[in-house]
Amino acid sequence: MPVITIRLAKGRPIETKRALAEAFTKAAADILDVRPEWVTVLIEEYERENWATGGELHADKFGPGSGKAGTGE
C-alpha cells in the first residue's frame, strides 16, 4: 500500500490538488503494479513564511502569490 507525501506552498486551488492526486495515484499504480485504491496521497501545505530555501524565507524571497497558477512565477 504506497503512501505518497507531496509538500507544497499553500495557496493552490482544490482543482489543482485533485489533478495532482489523480496523476500521482495513476503513476504509482501503473509503475508499482498495484490497484489505485491502494495508493494514498497526502498533500501537506506550508505557509511561505514557514518555508525557506538557501537561508531565505519564501515569503521574503518570492513575495505573495509565488508559485500559484496564473502568476507566471
C-alpha positions in Angstrom: 0.0 0.0 0.0 2.0 3.0 -1.2 1.8 6.3 0.6 3.0 9.4 -1.3 3.5 12.7 0.5 3.6 15.9 -1.5 4.7 19.1 0.2 3.6 22.4 -1.4 3.5 26.0 -0.6 0.0 26.9 0.5 -2.4 28.6 -1.9 -3.2 26.3 -4.8 -6.9 25.7 -5.7 -8.6 22.4 -4.8 -9.0 21.6 -8.6 -5.2 21.6 -8.9 -4.8 19.3 -5.8 -7.4 16.9 -7.2 -5.5 16.7 -10.5 -2.2 16.2 -8.7 -3.6 13.4 -6.5 -5.1 11.7 -9.6 -1.8 11.9 -11.5 0.3 10.6 -8.7 -2.2 7.8 -8.0 -2.2 6.7 -11.6 1.5 6.8 -11.9 2.1 4.9 -8.7 -0.5 2.3 -9.6 1.0 1.8 -13.1 4.6 1.7 -12.1 4.2 -0.4 -8.9 1.5 -2.6 -10.4 -1.0 -2.1 -7.6 -4.6 -1.1 -7.6 -5.3 2.6 -7.5 -7.5 2.0 -4.4 -4.3 1.0 -2.6 -2.5 4.3 -3.2 -2.7 7.1 -0.6 -1.6 10.6 -1.5 -1.0 13.1 1.4 -0.8 16.8 0.5 1.0 18.9 3.1 0.7 22.6 2.7 3.1 25.2 4.2 2.8 28.9 4.6 5.5 30.7 2.7 6.7 32.3 6.0 7.4 28.7 7.3 9.5 27.6 4.2 13.0 28.7 3.4 15.5 27.9 0.7 19.1 29.0 0.7 18.5 30.6 4.2 15.8 32.9 2.9 12.1 32.6 3.7 10.0 32.2 0.6 7.7 35.0 1.8 10.7 37.3 1.5 12.4 35.8 -1.5 9.4 35.4 -3.8 6.7 37.6 -2.3 3.0 36.9 -2.1 1.4 34.6 -4.7 4.6 33.0 -5.9 4.2 29.6 -7.4 0.4 29.9 -7.8 -1.1 29.1 -11.2 -1.6 32.1 -13.3 1.0 34.3 -11.7 3.7 33.5 -14.2 6.2 32.5 -11.4 
